[in-house]
Amino acid sequence: MMIKNELEYQVSQEWLEKFEKSIAAIEKDEDSKKNDHERWKMNRETLQCHLEKLQAEIAEYDRLTSHDSHTPIVLTLDDIDYLPQILIRARMAAKLSQKELADLAGLTEEQIKRYEDNDYE
């Protein structure tokens, strides 16, 4: 998954806060830590994994949307299956809205939105 627009970015920020609070709550649960340490550890590691993935997605969105537009960003493609994500990243790095891309491509904003929502399938 990747963050594709400002709304998804805001929702991701909210989930980041929820994961952080959940991890803090688990850390304070001394009973679970002592009585069922393996389950406690598995739950803690699962939340941490989700938190780190979300942090990476937020950092990538920030990098793509806040870079100096005069400095090119190099996007690499290791697998053709990731081409749709590269296209979306390129739009964001170019600081183009879906509407602006639609105008340039001779399409409607709704078409671009649908393409991106479906990862250009």
C-alpha positions, 0 to 999 in steps of 0.5 A: 500500500502507499499513500496517494493523496492528502486524505489518505495522508491525514488518515495515516497520521491518525492511525499512526497515533493510534498504533503509538497509543496501543503500543504504549498501553501494551507496554504498561500491561505488566500482567500480560507481560508476566502471565502470557509473555509470548502472546504479549510479545507477539502482539507488541511486535505486530503493532510495532511492525504496522507502526514502522510500515506506516511511518515509512509510507508517511515519510515517503509521501512527505519526501515526494510532496515536499522536495524542491521541484528544481531537484529531480527525484529518481524513481526506480522500478525493480519489478514491472508489477510496481509500475502503477506505484511509480506512476503515482509517485511520479505525479506526486513528485511532479506536484501535480494534482489528479486534475492537473494530470487529467488536463495534461493527459486529456482525461477527466479527473475522475478517470485519473482518480479511478486509475489510481484507486485501482493501481492502473489495472 
